[in-house]
Amino acid sequence: MEKQVILTSAVRFVNPEDVVAYQALPVYALPCHDVEFNEVTRYVVGWRHIVLYGRTGRRLAVLKRRHFIGMAIDGQPVVIRGDGFQPFASDDVSDDVDVGNALDEVVQEGTPAIADGAIDANGEDDEE
């Protein structure tokens, strides 16, 4: 089942109403680094990266988690910052997998990411 994922560098979503208000903003009012994906079938949110997968199983994006303060999946906010944050993944990742370590393995596989600041061809973070 495909999910809608919104990542924003400007708004910390607290409740579904925050997501609705964000979606009502005109495109010119959104920060340039905000992204929305509507064909996500699997996602992994680790300590360093957020990895989104599409219907074919290929990666749609590898994004640095610290670049964003708000994330919503199908209109529901999820915690990606703060003391309560723990790495998590969609139901496609089994419960016995350490998501943080699994994410490092996924990132090392090396297809290029679409986002600035993700990983280079060697699997290394770019310097900021």
DAGI-V180371 format. One record per residue. N is the residue number from 0. RES is the residue in three letters. NEAR is the number of other C-alpha atoms within 12 Angstrom. Layout:
BEGIN
n: <N/N>
res: <RES/RES>
near: <NEAR/NEAR>
END
This chain:
BEGIN
n: <0/1/2/3/4/5/6/7/8/9/10/11/12/13/14/15/16/17/18/19/20/21/22/23/24/25/26/27/28/29/30/31/32/33/34/35/36/37/38/39/40/41/42/43/44/45/46/47/48/49/50/51/52/53/54/55/56/57/58/59/60/61/62/63/64/65/66/67/68/69/70/71/72/73/74/75/76/77/78/79/80/81/82/83/84/85/86/87/88/89/90/91/92/93/94/95/96/97/98/99/100/101/102/103/104/105/106/107/108/109/110/111/112/113/114/115/116/117/118/119/120/121/122/123/124/125/126/127>
res: <MET/GLU/LYS/GLN/VAL/ILE/LEU/THR/SER/ALA/VAL/ARG/PHE/VAL/ASN/PRO/GLU/ASP/VAL/VAL/ALA/TYR/GLN/ALA/LEU/PRO/VAL/TYR/ALA/LEU/PRO/CYS/HIS/ASP/VAL/GLU/PHE/ASN/GLU/VAL/THR/ARG/TYR/VAL/VAL/GLY/TRP/ARG/HIS/ILE/VAL/LEU/TYR/GLY/ARG/THR/GLY/ARG/ARG/LEU/ALA/VAL/LEU/LYS/ARG/ARG/HIS/PHE/ILE/GLY/MET/ALA/ILE/ASP/GLY/GLN/PRO/VAL/VAL/ILE/ARG/GLY/ASP/GLY/PHE/GLN/PRO/PHE/ALA/SER/ASP/ASP/VAL/SER/ASP/ASP/VAL/ASP/VAL/GLY/ASN/ALA/LEU/ASP/GLU/VAL/VAL/GLN/GLU/GLY/THR/PRO/ALA/ILE/ALA/ASP/GLY/ALA/ILE/ASP/ALA/ASN/GLY/GLU/ASP/ASP/GLU/GLU>
near: <16/20/23/27/37/39/45/34/26/21/29/27/30/22/20/20/16/24/29/20/17/31/26/13/14/10/14/10/13/21/19/17/23/28/30/30/28/23/25/29/29/33/41/42/42/33/26/32/39/42/46/43/33/22/18/14/17/22/29/29/37/38/39/36/32/23/29/31/26/34/39/36/33/24/26/23/28/33/27/37/27/16/8/10/17/20/31/31/31/27/15/18/20/14/12/12/18/20/29/24/20/28/31/26/18/29/34/23/20/22/21/25/31/19/27/21/25/31/30/22/15/15/22/20/23/15/10/8>
END
